[in-house]
Amino acid sequence: MRFLIPLISSSITSGHYRITSRLLSAHLTKPQLSTLHPFFNYQPPSMAASEESLRKALAEKQSAVEAHGNAVRALKAAKATKQEIDAAIEALNSLKLEKSSIEKQLQAAVSGSDGDGALSREAFRQAAVNTLERRLFYIPSFKIYRGVAGLYDYGPPGCAVKSNVLAFWRQHFVLEENMLEVDCPCVTPEVVLKASGHVDKFTDLMVKDEKTGTCYRADHLLKDFCNEKLQKDLTISAEKAAELKHVLATLDDLSAEALGAKIKEYGITAPDTKNPLSDPYPFNLMFQTSIGPSGLSPGYMRPETAQGIFVNFKDLYYYNGNKLPFAAAQIGQAFRNEISPRQGLLRVREFTLAEIEHFVDPEDKSHPKYSQVVDLEFLMFPRDEQMSGQSAKKIRLGDAVSKGTVNNETLGYFIGRVYLFLTRLGIDKDRLRFRQHLANEMAHYAADCWDAEIECSYGWIECVGIADRSAYDLCAHSDKSGVPLVAAEKFSEPREVEKLVIAPVKKELGLAFKGSQKNVVEALEAMNEKEALEMKAALESKGEVEFYVCTLGKNVPIKKNMVSISKEKKKEHQRVFTPSVIEPSFGIGRIIYCLFEHSFYTRPSKAGDEQLNVFRFPPLVAPIKCTVFPLVQNQQYEDIAKVISKSLTTAGISHKIDITGTSIGKRYARTDELGVPFAITVDSTKDVTIRERDSKLQVRVGVEEAALVVKSVTDGLRTWEDVWEKYPHHTSGSADD
């Protein structure tokens, strides 16, 4: 029987490009469905027994098996009758079969397999990665020299996918929001990264093999241990499984001491040698260098692109007409000296970031386009649900903002725009969630942070961070550089305000502190209102107070005659303030890898003797939009193919022409493996067939129309369904003939 599959439509929908279940049902039978989705047979908890209940059932069945085993032994010891012993053994074997069945169900629940031949996560990943590397989407860098961990090269189709993703990113964000795009150097002076905190705090916790000195990332060892126990040790109790899952959920929250304690508690050793490990200690992830031949000007390869935008804020603000809000954007390479790179493109040492810094008045974080995303509904994972052990659930974005789950409208707007961006690229919306940072994950200055996480064979992967960073970055660079990075709101009428005035008496401070006078003056002037008023009260009551000067690293005595602190009423014509920053940061390589997995599936060949690989890229990101095939080696057909190729080039459609004598089925299979959405087959001099990749349906179109039809679908002006309904269907033979 034919079988409708509306579930699949969400995975192959991008903008206007979709194939309805009606069209798919014409070609796919129920046994073929599992090949269309890597985890199609996997049942979520609502459809199958939950992992927790299966672990409890397994423990109970194991106890029953042991009890019946003891009973059989007791019967034999008591010299019971053969009939009694055989009946007891039969009951024991029945229990063992039931236990084995539960084990299979539990193994399926933790591995993403249906236990009956469906692809496991690991097998699926291997099939996808083998195809990606064989077809040169990406390969290890410096391969002929055995490569270097954490470095990869994109081949021709990979470059094309990456270029298309970045082009759509520019269209979706930079053009839509009138952002100011910049391009800053990768080499960054130390002083910049000292101000931002990277020199002191951009670290991961590392442990060493105490005998060989091999380094490992501490949290990865703990994560691997927990995952392996959960997936491979079916004997652990439901309580122990819950404990391990809690460790995984709060892994980023563990201090060095807590992480070390867990490693010792679980007896984790060096993976390669089983030697004991050192206590965790911080390792700075930046690549250090020196600028110039003298070696006197230290620098680093930038770990992110954001700092280039922050240090240019003053000029960008002026360029924007001294108006807020505005956003600046940058796409560029970033570098992190990962302790133990792994997981292919997901954790590398050089990668592409696309970052946005949206500068906004801290007193007004509304957004004029917020209403465009308010009704979006998608998986969200607020911190309260994480702490209480619940799962992500679908939440309307407007409700999340109105209830304060998401801190403000601008942050909510960008969360919505990120959701639209990822799903239009081809990311499966059912394997995309927005997870809120736990309280201890966030920096002290951050107002709110969310990660767009995409599920792939490695689990949930953070691909986009969307954070309200408050005014921290601009304040840090203002303090370090001495250049005020501020904005101003001009008043229509002057306003009378009460201002705190701190006036250090430099003569008295010079006499008292001599060469340290400047440090003390700067520290006094930097006091906030609360600190200043407390000092004023103490000086009036005691005449002297101890004052900590951070640049001197010690307390100094301040007397009443050294500083004047008062409040004065002044008329102001403007309000000067440091803007807050909303920062969406995109890991392009991670997004692309997840897109590769979400797009990959296999289907049987026409003969049914092999599985063919397919990438169902939307036309938006497909490396090649169209292929042109003469059906047979015929000069007339080849000439028509070249005419169509020229039309496609003129229309700006990337394509490939194949005039080899290989069978048309093999040529289709080759291009399906590259994710090419359309194939034009020249089999006459007047009209041609256009084949759609996933449904394998074909229509007949005039030679002069072929390029325009393909362009209209790839540009999203019409859908394949529209084309199917308008043009005659090609029904002679099979699409794989």
N, C-alpha and C positions, 0 to 999 in steps of 0.2 A: 504493500500500500504506500501511497505518497503521504508525506508527513510535513505539516506546516511548522516552521520554526521561527516564530516572531522574536524569540530571545536573541537570535543571531543578528537581527537587524540593528540592534544598538551597537554592536561591535563593528559594523561596516558602514556606519552612517557618519558622514562628515559634511557639514554644511548642507548643500543640495544633493550630495551624492549618496544615494541609497539604493538598495535592492529590496523590494518588498518580499514578504514571505510567500506571496502568490507566485512570484517569479522563481524563487528558490525551490518551491515545492515541485516545480516542473522537472527538476533535474536531480533532486536528492531524496533518497529513500531513508527510512529510519536507521538502518545499520550504518549509513554513511555519516550520520550526524556527529558521532564522536570525533571524526577526523576534522570537523570544521572548527572545533574549539579545543584548545589544549587540555582543558580540564572540564570538558563537557559532561563527563560522567560523574564528576565529583558532586556529591549532594551536600548542600549546606545543612547546618544543624536543624533547621526547620523541616527538612525532608528526610533526614536520616538520624539515627541515634547519635547523641552528642558524645564527644570524646570522654567527658567526665562520667556519663552513665555507663559507657562501654568499659572504662577502667574499673568501675565498681562491680559491674557484672562479671568481668574477668577475674577479679579478686575473689568474688563469691564462688565462681565456678572452680577456680583453683583450689579453694578450701574444700569444696565438695569432692573434687577428684582425689585430694589427699585423704579425706575421710573415707571415701569408698576404697581407696587403695589399702588403707589400714584395715578396713573391714574384710577385704579379700584375704589379706595376710592372716588375720585372726581366724577366719574360717578354715584356712589351710592348716594353721597351727592346731586348731581344735578337731582336725580330721573330720570336717563336715562332709556331707554326701557330695558326690560329683555334681548332682543336679543343682544343689545349693551354690556350690562354688562357680559353676558355669553361669548361673543366673546372675551372680554378683559380678563376674567378669564382664558379662554382656552389658550390665548397667554401667560399669566403670568405663568400658569402651564408648558407650553412648555419651557419657559425660565428657570424655576426651574429645569426641567429635564436636560436641557443642562448644567446648573450650576453644578448639581450633577454629571454629566458625567465628567466634567473638574476636579471636586474635586477628583474623583476616579483616574483619570490619574495623577493628581499632587501627590496624596498620594502614588501611585505606584512609581512615579519617585523619591520620597524622602525616601521611605522605602525599595526599592529593591524588591517589590512584583508586580505581574502583576494585582493585584486587583481582581483576579478571582480564588482564591484558591491556588495559588502557595505559596511556603514557604516564609514568610517574613524573614528578617535577624534574628530577635529575635527568631522566631519559629525554624528556621534552627539551630541556635546556641544551643537552648535548646535541640533539638533532638540529636545533635552531642555530647554535654556535658553529657547528660543523658547516652548515649551509652558508652562514654569514662569512666565514673565513674562506671557504672554497670559492664563493662568488665575489670575493674581494670587497665586501662591505667594510670590513676592518681586519687588520692582521697585527700581530706583535711587531713593534718597531725593532729595527736592527736584527731581523730574523736570521740572517746568514751568520751573525755573530752570537747566536743563541739568545738574542733578545735581552731586554732589561725589564724587570718587573715593574708594572705600573705605567708603561709607555706603549701607546698603540698608534698605528697609522690608519687613516681612513683611505680606502681604495676608491676607484671611480664611482660606484653606486653609493657608497657611504658618504662621500663628499657631496654628491647630489642631494641625498636625503638631508644631510646637515644644512646645506645651503638653502633648501626649501623650507626647513623648519625655521631657520633664522629669518628668511624673507617673510614668512608668515608672522613671526614674532614682531618684526618691525611694523608690518601692516596692522596687526591686532593691537599693539600697544603704542609704538612711537607715533604712527600716523593718526591713529584714532584719538590719542590724547594730546596731540601737538607737543610731544616731548622734545627736549633739546638733547640731541645725541652728541657724545664726545668720544674721543679716542685718546687714551693716555698711555704713557710708557709702562712697560712691564717691570723695568728696574726702578725701584723706589728707594729714596734715601732713608737711612735708619731713623732720622728724626721724625719723619712722617709716621712710621709704624710704631715708634716709641709713644707718640702722642695718642695713637688709636688704641694702644694697649696690646698690639700683636707681639711686640718684642718680649713682653713680660708674661703674657697669658695665652698665646696661641699655641697650646700644647695638647698632646694626648698622653695618657698614662701608659708607660712601657714597663715590661718586665724582661729580665735577661735569664737565659739558661746559665745557671751558676757555674757550670763546668766549661761549656763551649763559648759562652758570650753571645750566642745568637739572640737577637731581639724579637720580641713579640708585642703586639698591642694587647694590653691586659684585658680590656673589655671584650675584645674579640674572642679570647680564650674562654672567658666565662660564658659568652653568648653561644659559642660552639658547643660547649659542654652541656648547657641547658637544652639546646635544640636536639643534640644527639640523644640525650636521655629521653626526651619527650617522643622522639620519632622512632627510636630503635629499641628502647627498653620498655617492653609492654608490661613488665611485672611491677613497675612502680605504682604506688597507690594514687588514688585521685587527689589525696591531700598533698602528696609530694609533687604531683604534676602541677597543682595549683600554686605551690610554692615556687617552682621553677618558672612558671609563667609570670608570677609577680616579679621575680628577679629580672626577667627579660623586659617587662613593662617599665621597670624603674632603673634600668641599667645606666642610662645617662645621668641619673641622679646620684650615683654612688661616688663618694669621696675616695681618695687614694687608700685611706685606711680601711674603709668598708669593702672596697674592691679586693684589697689584699686579704682581708678576713674571709671573704667568700671563696677566693681561690684556695686558701688553706683548708677551709671547712670541707670543700668538695674534693680535696686531694688532687687538684689540677696540676699537671706537670708539663714540661716542655714536650710539644707534640712529636718532635722528631727523635728525641733521645730518652724521653721519660725522666730526665734529670730534674731536680728541684729548681724552682724559680725564685728570683729575687723579689723583694717587695716592690710594688709599683712606684714609679717616679716619673715626673713630667719630662717630656721631650718636645722641644720647639720644632714645629713642622715647616718653618720657612727655610728656603734655600738662601744661604748668605753669600754675598759677593762683595767686591770693593769697586768703587767707581773711580776710574782714573788710574794711572800707573803708580802713583805714590802709595796707594793702599791706605791712605789716611781718611778717606771718605767712605765709611761702610754703607752698604745697602743690602737690599733683599729683592729677590724675585717676588712680585706681589702675590699674596695669597688670595686676594679678591680684587675686583675692579672698583669697588665702592669708594675707596679713599681718594682716587683721582677726581671723583665728582665732588666730594666734600671740600677738598682744598681749593677747588675752582668755584665754590658757591658764590663768592662775592662778584666775580665777573659774570657768571650765569644769571644771577639776580639782576644785575645791571642790563644784560642783554635782553632779559625778559621785561624790560620797562619798569624795574623795581616793583614788580607785582607778584603777589602770592594768591593762590597756590600755583606751583609749577613743578614739572618733573624733568629730571635729566636721566638719560639712559646711556649705557655703554655695553658693547659686546667685545669680549677680548679673552686672551689666555690668562690663566691663573696657575699657580704652582704650589704644590704642597708635598713636602718630603715625607710621604706616608711611611709609617713604620713597617707595615707588612701589607703591601698592595695585593688585592685579590678581587675576585668577582668581576673580571673583565673590565668593561667600560665603567663600571659602577664606582670603583675606587682606584683612581689613577694619580700620577704625580704631576701631570700637566693636562689641563682640561679647559674647556670653553665655558665661560660664565656670561649670562646676559642679565644685567642688573638695572634696576630702576630705583631712583631716589626721588620720592615725591615729597616736596617741601610744603608744609602747611602750617597755618597759624595754630599754636597749641590750644587756643581758646575757641577754635571753630574747626572741628574735624568733620564737618558735613561734606557731602560731595554732590555736585549738581546732577550727575548721571546715576546716582545710587538707585533711583527708581527703575532703571533698566535691568537691574540684577536682583531686585528685592524678592521676586517670586521664584527664583531658582531653588530647587530642592535637590540635595545630594548628601552623600555620606559625610557626617561630621563626627568628630571624636573629642568632645570637650574634656577638660582635665578631670572633672568630677566623675564622669563615667569611667575614665581610666583608673582612677584611684579606687573605685568601688568594684572593679573587675568586670564591668559591663563591656559591650561591644559598640562599635560605631553604628550610628543609626541615621536614617534620612531626616534632615531638618531643613525647614524653609529658612533661607538666608535672612530674610526680613525678621523672622522670629528670633533668630540667634542674636541679631543686632539689638532689637528692641528689648530683649531680656537681659542684655549686658553680657551675654556669653562671648560675643565678639565686641571688642571695646568701643569701636566707633564706626561711623558710616564709611569713611574713606578706606579703612582697613577692610571692612565688609565688601566694599565695591571691588577692591583688587582681588579679594578671595573669589568673588563671582567671576571676574574677568579671567582669572587663572583657570578656573573650572572650564569656562567656555573655550579657552585656548587649547587646553589639553584634550578635551573631548573632540574638538574639531580636527585635531591632528590625527586622531584615530585611537586614542587611549580609551579603553573600555570603562565606561562610567561606573560599572559595578565593581571594578577593581581600582577605584580611585577614592581616596578619603582625605579629609582635612583634619589633621590632628593638632590639638592645642598643646603648647608646651606646658609641662608641669611647672609648678611655682618655682621649684629649685633648679629647673633647666634654664629659666630665663635670667638674663642679666638684670642686675638690680635696677637699672635705669629704664628697662623696657616696659611699655604699657601693656603689650599683648603680643603673642607670637603664635603663628600657625604654620604647619608644614603640609604641603600637598604631597601625600605619600601614594605611590603606585605599587600595586601588588604584582610581583613577577615570581619566577621560580625560586628566587632567593628570599622571598618574603616581602614585607612592606618596605619600600625604599623611599627615603626622603628625596624628592626631586626639585621642589620649589619651597623656599622659605618666604613667608610673608610676615613681616614684623613691624610693629610700631616702636621705633628705637628712641622715641622721645627726642630731646635736643642734645643727647650725649655727644655725638660725633662732632657737631659744629662747635660745641662748647670746648671739647678737648683740643681741637685744632686752634681755636681762638686763644685758649690759655697758653698753649705751647708756642704759637707763632707770634702772639701779641697783636694779631690782626683781627679786629672784630668781624665775625661772620654772623651778621644780624640782618633783620628786615625791619621795616617801619610801616606803621599804619598811621596815615595822616588824618587828623580830625577836621571836620568841617568847621567846628568852633573850638577855640582854645578851652582846655579843661584844667581846673584847679585840682592839683593832687598833692598829697603829703609825701615827701621824699625823705629817705634816710640820707644824711650827710655824714660821711666819715672823713675827718680832716686830720691826718697825721701831722704833728708838729716836727718838721724835719730837722730843725736846729737842735732840739732837745734829743731827738733820736740819734742824730749824728754824734753828739757828745757822748751818749751812752753806749752806742753800738759800733761807732766808727765804720769800719769796712763792711759791716753787716747791715748798715742802715737801710740799703735798698731792699734787702730781703724782708726786713721787718715792715717797711712801708707797704710793700706789695701784699704781704699777708694781712695787714690791717685793712687795706682797701678791699680785699677779696672776701671779707666777712659777710655772711648773710644777715638779714635783719635780726633774727633771733639771737645770733651770737653777739652782734653789736650791742643790742639793748641789754643783754646780760652783762657784758663788759662795762657798759655805762653805769649800771646799777652797782656793780662790785666796786668800781672806782670811786663812786660817790660815797659808798659806805666804808670802804677800807683804804682808799687812796692808792692802792697798788694791787695788781693781779698778775698771775702767771699766764703766759700766752704761748701756745705752741706754734712755732714757725716751721712748716713742713720742709721748706728748702734748706733750713739749717739742721733739721732733724732733732730739735730740742726746744724746751720751754725757755722763754725769756721774761724778765720782769717789766711790766708796763705800768708807768706811773701816771697819775691824773694829768700832769702837765705835758704828757707826750702825745695825746690824741684828744680831739674834740668830736663828740658823737651827739648828733641832734636830729630832730625832724623839722623840716621846713616846708611851708606851703609854696608851691610854684605853679605857674601857668605853663602848660605844655601844649604844643601844637601837633605832637605826634607821639605814638607809643612805639618804643624800640624794643624788640624782643628777638630771641633766638628761635628760629622755626623748629618744629618737630619734623621727623622724617618717617615716612612709611616706606618700607623697603621690600619689594618683591625681588627675590634672587633666584635665578633659574640655572640649574645644572644641566646644560644642554646634552652632554654625553649620557647622563643618566636617563633623561627623557627619551633620547633616541634609542637606547638599549631596551627600555620598557616598551617602546613603540614596536621595536623589532619583535619582541616576544608576543605582544598583543596581536600582531599582524600575521604571525606564522601559524600555518596549519598544513596538514598533509591530506591528500585524497588519492584514491586508487586510480591507477592508469586504466585506459579503456579495456585492456586485456585482463586487468585485475591481478597482474603478477608482480606489481611493485607499487610502492607509495610515492607519490609525487609531491614535492615541496612547493608551497605557495606562500607568498607574502601578500596579504590583502591591504596594501597601502591605499589610503584614499588618494585620488589624483593630486590633491593639494601637495602631498609630500613624496609621491612616487618618484624614484630617481629618473625614470624614463616614462613619459606619459603614453607613448604609443610606439608600436612596431609596425613595419610595412613589409609584407611578404608577397612576392609573386608565387602563386600556387605551384607552378612548375617552372623549370628553366626555359623561358620563352622570351625572345627579344622584345616582342610587343608588350608583354606583361612587365618586363623589367623597365621599359621606357615609361610606362604608366606609373610604376612604383616610384621612379625618379621624379616624375611630375608631382605626385602626391607629397613626396619628401620635401620638395622645394616649397610647396604650399604650407606644409607644417612648419618649416623653418621661418617663412614669412610671418606666420601666425604666432611665432614664439613658442612653439610646442616642442619640447625635447623628445626626440624619437630615434629609432634605430632601424636601418633598412637591412634586411637579410635576404640575399639572393642566392644563398647556397642551395644545393639540391636536396638537402635533408627533408624528410617527410614533414608535412605541416604539423602533425601531432607533436613531433619532437621539438619543432621550433616554438610551438605554443608552450610546451613544458619548460623550455629554457627561459622564456620571457616571464612565465608565471613565477618562476623561481627568483626572478629579480623584482617581482611586484609590479610589473607593467600592467596598467589597468585595461588598455585597449590594444587590439591588434587589427590592422587593416590587411585583408587578404585580397590580392589582385587576381581575379580569375576570369576577367573579360576586359574589353577595352572601353566599355561604357559605364558599368557600375561595379562596385566592390562590396565585400562583406566587412562589417565591423563587429568584432567579437569582444564581449565583456568578460573579464577574467574570472570572476567568482561564480557567476551563473552559467558561464560558457554559452550564453545565448548570442545569436548573431542576427544582424539586420542587413538589408541591402540598401546601398546608398550610391547615388551618382558620383562618378569620379571627382567632379568639380565641387561636390558638397562635402566630401569625406573629411578634409581638414577642418572645415567650419563646424561640423558636427562634433568632432573630438574636442575642439577648442571650447565650444559652448558648454560641454559637460565638465571638462577640467577646470574651467573658470567658474563653475557653479551657476551658470545661467539657466541650465536645465538639468534634469536628472536622467539617468539611464532609462528609467521607466517612461519618461516622456519620449525618448528616442524609440523605445520598444513599441510604444503605442502609435507613433507617427509613421514609421517606415515599415516596408514589407519584411516579413521574417524569412530568414534563410533556414530552410528545413531539410534540404537535401544532404543526406549523410550526417555525420556527427561532427561536433566541434573539435573532436580529437582525431579526426580522420587525417 
